[in-house]
Amino acid sequence: MGNDGIRDIEAPVTAGGPRVLRRDEWDTWYGTLLRAFGGIPEPAEVLEVYRELTQTDRSLGVWDGDECVGTAGAFAFRMTVPGGAAVPAAGVTMVGVAATHRRRGVLTSMMRRQLDDVRSWGEPLAVLTASEPEIYGRFGYGAATFQLNAEIETDRVRLSVPDGTDDVRVRYAVPADVLDACEAVFARLVPARPGMIERRPGWARLDVLDPADGREGASPLQCVVARRDGEVTGYARFRVRPEWGPSGHNGTVVLQDLAGLDPATEAALWRFLFDVDLTRRLSVRARPVDEAWQYQVSDVRRCRPQLRDALYVRLVDVGAALQARTYQAPVDVVFEVEDAFCPWNEGRWRLTGDAKGASCARTSDAADLALGVRELGAAYLGGVSLGALGAAGRVRELRPGALAEASLGFASDVAPWLPYGF
């Protein structure tokens, strides 16, 4: 579940302030959230999973009498950062405000309480996906990862594959029956890419839920598993949307998710999806922006790639967050950080680090770069260049050469990626 960008201004909250959710209030609370997103009911099996996954002690509600008018939650995640460490991060979710109570400071009051709570939990990062990105910038969240969408004309585009692809066997499997094997593959991939989130218990069930009213004319969920030398090395979950026209078949493969432990496995899975019978298109959503298939296709224009923002990152504790990751080139830079919403972050911080580790502490030394916490969040996972932010006027260079040094150090060879929503 994403986050509702209710437009909210600084104004007195006429309802009560945010308070921690009680378990017996969940149905009412979640109903307020669904209404904020348009009021379309969710299937019973989906509701049941979200009810179990919700951490009520980390969830907030705003109440006006007996009526719930605001919702916000925060999952306890661990997210991979550059260098491979799994860092505690609050996964902000289920944010909504009743239309009857907008522009009364409800959202601001929840964001204020939530970030105070995250700090008290000792979690240096907060992350979210935004239904309305412009809302969360003023709370210090910066767009840190992007995702690739594509509509591939598989009847016109050829795929060249690397050596070893033919050694990989791809076979159909019942999605629920191979869930544990697929999760083992996923777990091995998490440390390798910034932005990936360790799977908490119970989350894997969301990947194999298959309510009929959520298929949008496509088949039930299908799964193939890739094996090399008897070991499961990858999987793909997808649906097929059949269609027929005057010239014959015109179906679409709709990819849900795909993972492979090596290039040959990934290529074998993509080749399978390109060749599904009676289809001419492959619809791809929310993939890494540096995924290899883009460089294996014969005509990228007929894939119609599109970028979209994905994960927004907020540094709750600047020092702890910057110290938790590594830097691909040596850095020794003093940041002058602006953070009006979390003033404990404001001031000068000296970051010293390299590929082996880092330290970050307050300093009275002259600043080399001046920027807001939003810009630090955008650059944190290495997918957004500090240099590009500087060119946009979002980072000010106070010492010549400091921006190039920091930008190189913050970069990541592997594009950060959020593999699933929350």
C-alpha positions in Angstrom: 0.0 0.0 0.0 1.4 3.4 -1.0 1.0 6.8 0.5 -1.7 9.3 -0.1 -0.4 12.8 -0.9 -3.3 14.8 0.7 -2.6 18.5 0.2 -2.1 19.8 3.7 -1.1 23.2 5.0 0.1 24.3 8.4 -3.1 24.9 10.3 -4.6 23.8 13.6 -5.8 20.2 13.8 -9.4 20.3 14.7 -9.4 16.5 15.5 -7.3 14.9 18.2 -3.6 14.5 17.7 -2.1 11.3 16.3 -2.1 8.3 18.6 -0.9 4.7 18.3 -3.5 2.4 16.7 -5.2 -0.3 18.7 -5.6 -3.7 17.1 -9.4 -3.6 17.4 -9.5 -0.4 15.5 -7.8 -1.7 12.4 -10.9 -2.3 10.2 -12.1 1.3 10.8 -8.6 2.7 10.3 -7.9 0.8 7.1 -11.4 1.7 5.8 -10.4 5.4 6.1 -7.2 4.6 4.1 -9.1 2.8 1.3 -11.6 5.7 1.0 -8.7 8.1 0.7 -7.5 6.1 -2.3 -10.9 6.1 -4.0 -13.0 3.7 -1.9 -12.5 0.5 -4.0 -12.8 -2.5 -1.7 -9.9 -5.0 -1.6 -10.4 -8.8 -1.9 -10.9 -10.5 1.5 -7.6 -12.4 1.1 -5.6 -9.2 0.5 -7.2 -7.5 3.5 -6.4 -10.5 5.7 -2.7 -10.3 4.8 -2.4 -6.6 5.3 -4.2 -6.9 8.7 -1.6 -9.4 9.8 1.3 -7.4 8.4 0.3 -4.1 10.0 2.5 -3.3 13.0 -0.1 -1.5 15.1 2.4 -0.3 17.6 4.1 1.6 14.8 0.9 2.9 13.3 -0.9 6.2 13.9 -4.5 7.3 13.6 -6.1 10.7 14.0 -9.6 10.7 15.3 -12.4 13.3 15.3 -14.7 11.9 18.0 -15.4 8.3 16.9 -14.4 9.0 13.3 -10.9 8.1 12.0 -9.8 10.9 9.8 -6.0 10.2 9.3 -3.8 7.1 9.0 -0.1 6.4 8.8 2.1 3.4 9.4 5.7 2.4 9.5 7.1 -1.1 8.9 10.3 -2.1 10.6 12.5 -2.8 7.6 16.2 -3.4 6.9 17.4 -1.9 3.6 20.6 -2.5 1.6 22.8 0.5 1.2 25.9 1.0 -0.9 28.5 -1.4 0.5 26.0 -4.1 1.2 25.0 -3.3 4.8 21.4 -3.9 5.9 20.4 -0.7 7.7 17.2 -0.2 9.8 14.7 1.9 7.9 11.1 2.8 8.7 8.9 1.9 5.7 6.3 4.6 5.8 3.0 3.4 4.5 -0.8 3.5 4.6 -0.8 7.3 4.8 -4.2 8.9 4.1 -6.4 11.8 5.3 -10.2 12.0 5.0 -11.3 14.5 2.4 -13.5 16.1 5.0 -10.4 17.0 7.1 -7.8 18.1 4.5 -5.9 21.4 4.9 -6.2 21.2 8.7 -2.7 20.0 9.5 -3.7 16.4 9.9 -0.9 15.1 7.6 1.7 17.4 9.1 0.8 16.3 12.6 1.2 12.6 11.6 4.5 13.2 9.8 5.8 15.2 12.8 4.9 12.4 15.3 6.1 9.7 13.0 9.6 11.1 12.4 9.9 11.7 16.2 9.0 8.1 16.7 11.4 6.8 14.1 14.2 8.8 15.7 13.3 7.3 19.1 13.4 3.8 17.6 17.0 4.4 16.6 16.3 4.0 12.8 18.4 6.4 10.8 16.3 6.2 7.6 12.7 6.5 6.6 11.5 5.4 3.2 8.3 5.5 1.2 6.6 5.3 -2.1 4.5 8.4 -2.9 1.2 8.6 -4.8 1.8 12.4 -5.0 5.5 13.1 -4.9 5.3 16.8 -4.4 3.8 16.3 -0.9 6.7 14.5 0.7 9.6 16.8 -0.3 8.6 19.3 2.4 9.0 16.6 5.0 12.5 15.9 3.8 12.0 12.9 1.4 14.0 12.8 -1.8 13.4 10.6 -4.8 16.3 8.1 -4.6 15.4 5.2 -6.9 13.7 4.9 -10.2 12.1 2.0 -12.0 11.9 0.9 -15.6 8.6 0.2 -17.3 8.5 -1.2 -20.9 6.1 -2.5 -23.5 8.2 -4.9 -25.6 7.0 -6.0 -29.1 8.3 -9.5 -28.8 7.1 -10.4 -32.3 9.5 -7.7 -33.7 12.3 -7.7 -31.1 15.0 -10.4 -30.9 17.0 -11.2 -27.8 20.6 -12.2 -27.8 21.7 -14.2 -24.8 25.1 -14.8 -23.1 27.1 -18.0 -23.1 25.7 -20.5 -20.7 22.0 -19.7 -21.2 21.3 -23.0 -22.8 22.6 -24.8 -19.6 19.6 -23.3 -17.7 16.4 -25.3 -17.6 13.1 -23.4 -17.3 10.1 -25.3 -16.1 6.5 -24.4 -15.0 5.6 -24.7 -11.3 2.7 -23.9 -9.1 3.5 -20.5 -7.6 2.6 -21.4 -4.0 4.5 -24.7 -4.2 7.8 -23.1 -5.0 7.4 -20.0 -2.9 10.2 -21.0 -0.4 12.6 -21.8 -3.2 11.9 -18.4 -4.9 12.3 -16.6 -1.6 15.7 -18.2 -1.1 16.8 -16.8 -4.5 15.4 -13.4 -3.5 17.2 -13.4 -0.2 20.6 -14.0 -1.9 20.0 -11.0 -4.2 19.1 -8.5 -1.5 22.6 -7.6 -0.3 23.8 -7.0 -3.9 21.8 -4.0 -4.8 21.1 -0.8 -2.8 17.4 -0.1 -2.1 16.4 -3.7 -1.8 14.6 -4.5 1.4 14.9 -7.7 3.4 11.7 -9.7 3.4 9.9 -9.7 6.8 8.0 -12.8 7.8 4.7 -13.1 6.0 5.5 -10.7 3.1 6.1 -13.4 0.6 2.4 -14.3 0.6 1.6 -11.1 -1.2 3.6 -12.3 -4.3 1.3 -15.4 -4.8 -2.1 -13.9 -3.9 -4.2 -14.2 -7.0 -7.7 -12.8 -6.5 -9.7 -13.2 -9.7 -10.9 -9.6 -9.7 -7.3 -8.3 -9.8 -6.2 -10.0 -13.0 -7.6 -7.4 -15.4 -8.5 -9.9 -18.1 -5.4 -12.0 -17.7 -4.8 -15.6 -16.7 -4.3 -16.8 -13.2 -0.8 -16.3 -11.9 1.8 -18.5 -13.6 5.3 -19.3 -12.5 8.4 -20.8 -14.1 11.5 -21.8 -12.1 15.0 -21.8 -13.6 17.5 -24.5 -12.6 21.2 -25.1 -13.3 22.8 -28.4 -12.2 19.7 -29.2 -10.1 19.8 -25.9 -8.1 17.1 -23.3 -8.3 18.8 -20.2 -9.7 15.8 -18.0 -10.6 12.1 -17.6 -11.2 9.5 -15.5 -13.1 5.9 -14.9 -12.2 3.6 -13.6 -14.8 0.1 -13.7 -16.4 -1.0 -14.0 -20.0 -3.7 -11.8 -21.4 -5.0 -13.5 -24.5 -6.4 -11.4 -27.4 -7.4 -12.2 -30.9 -7.8 -9.9 -33.9 -8.4 -10.1 -37.7 -4.8 -11.2 -38.2 -4.8 -13.8 -35.4 -3.3 -13.9 -32.0 -2.4 -10.7 -30.2 -1.8 -11.7 -26.6 0.3 -10.0 -23.9 2.6 -11.5 -21.3 2.3 -9.4 -18.1 5.4 -9.8 -15.9 4.9 -9.6 -12.2 8.4 -10.3 -11.0 11.6 -12.0 -12.1 14.9 -12.8 -10.3 18.0 -14.7 -11.3 21.3 -15.4 -9.5 23.5 -15.0 -12.6 23.3 -13.5 -16.1 22.6 -16.8 -17.8 19.6 -17.5 -15.6 18.2 -14.0 -16.1 18.6 -14.4 -19.9 16.9 -17.8 -19.9 13.9 -16.4 -18.1 13.6 -13.4 -20.4 14.0 -15.6 -23.5 11.1 -17.8 -22.2 8.9 -14.7 -21.7 9.7 -13.5 -25.2 8.6 -16.8 -26.7 5.3 -17.6 -24.9 2.9 -19.0 -27.5 0.1 -16.8 -29.0 1.6 -13.5 -27.6 3.1 -10.5 -29.3 4.0 -8.2 -26.4 5.6 -8.4 -23.0 4.4 -5.8 -20.4 7.2 -5.0 -17.9 6.8 -2.8 -14.8 9.0 -1.7 -11.9 12.3 -3.2 -13.1 15.9 -2.0 -12.3 17.0 0.8 -14.6 20.3 -1.0 -15.5 18.8 -4.4 -16.2 20.7 -6.4 -18.8 17.9 -7.2 -21.2 17.9 -3.6 -22.5 21.4 -4.3 -24.0 20.4 -7.7 -25.4 17.4 -6.6 -27.5 17.7 -5.9 -31.2 15.6 -2.8 -31.1 15.2 -0.9 -27.9 12.8 1.6 -29.4 10.3 -1.2 -29.9 10.5 -1.8 -26.1 9.3 1.7 -25.3 11.2 2.1 -22.0 9.9 4.6 -19.5 11.4 5.8 -16.2 9.3 6.4 -13.1 10.2 7.5 -9.6 10.0 4.8 -7.0 11.6 4.9 -3.5 11.8 8.2 -1.5 14.5 8.3 1.2 14.6 10.5 4.3 17.7 10.7 6.5 16.3 10.8 10.1 19.8 10.7 11.6 22.2 12.3 9.2 25.3 11.2 11.0 24.3 7.5 11.5 22.9 7.3 8.0 26.0 8.6 6.2 28.2 6.4 8.4 26.2 3.3 7.6 27.1 3.1 3.9 30.5 3.0 2.1 31.8 5.2 -0.7 33.2 4.0 -4.0 35.9 6.7 -4.0 37.5 8.4 -1.0 35.5 11.4 0.4 36.4 14.0 3.0 33.7 16.6 2.9 31.9 18.9 5.3 28.2 19.3 4.6 26.1 22.2 5.8 22.7 20.5 6.1 19.3 22.3 6.2 16.5 20.4 7.8 13.7 22.6 9.2 11.4 19.7 9.9 13.9 17.7 11.9 16.1 20.4 13.3 18.4 17.9 15.1 20.0 17.3 11.7 20.8 20.9 10.9 24.4 22.1 10.9 27.7 20.9 9.7 28.7 17.3 9.4 32.1 16.0 8.3 31.9 12.8 6.3 35.1 10.8 5.8 34.9 7.5 4.0 35.9 5.1 1.3 35.1 1.6 0.1 36.0 0.1 3.5 33.8 2.3 5.8 33.0 5.8 6.9 32.6 8.1 9.8 30.4 11.1 10.1 30.3 13.5 13.0 29.4 17.1 13.8 32.1 19.7 13.1 32.8 23.4 13.4 35.0 23.3 10.3 34.1 25.4 7.3 31.5 23.8 5.0 32.4 22.4 1.6 28.9 21.8 0.3 25.5 23.2 1.4 22.3 21.3 0.7 19.0 20.2 2.2 18.2 16.8 3.8 16.0 16.1 0.8 19.0 16.2 -1.5 21.0 14.0 0.8 18.1 11.5 0.7 17.9 11.6 -3.1 21.7 10.9 -3.4 22.0 8.5 -0.5 21.6 5.2 -2.4 23.9 6.2 -5.3 21.3 6.4 -8.0 21.0 10.3 -8.1 24.1 12.3 -8.7 25.1 15.0 -6.3 26.7 16.7 -9.3 23.4 16.7 -11.2 21.7 18.1 -8.1 24.3 20.8 -8.0 23.7 21.6 -11.7 20.0 22.0 -10.8 20.9 24.5 -8.1 19.9 22.1 -5.3 23.5 21.7 -3.9 25.9 24.7 -3.4 29.6 24.2 -3.8 31.5 26.2 -1.2 34.9 24.6 -1.8 36.1 24.2 -5.4 36.2 20.5 -6.3 34.2 19.4 -3.4 31.1 18.6 -5.4 32.9 16.4 -7.9 34.7 14.5 -5.1 31.5 13.9 -3.2 29.5 13.0 -6.3 32.0 10.3 -7.3 32.1 8.9 -3.8 28.3 8.7 -3.4 27.8 6.9 -6.7 26.9 3.2 -7.0 28.0 0.9 -9.8 24.7 -1.0 -9.4 21.6 1.1 -9.8 19.5 1.2 -6.6 16.1 -0.6 -6.9 13.0 -1.1 -4.9 11.8 -4.7 -5.8 8.3 -4.4 -4.2 5.9 -1.9 -2.8 4.7 -1.6 0.7 
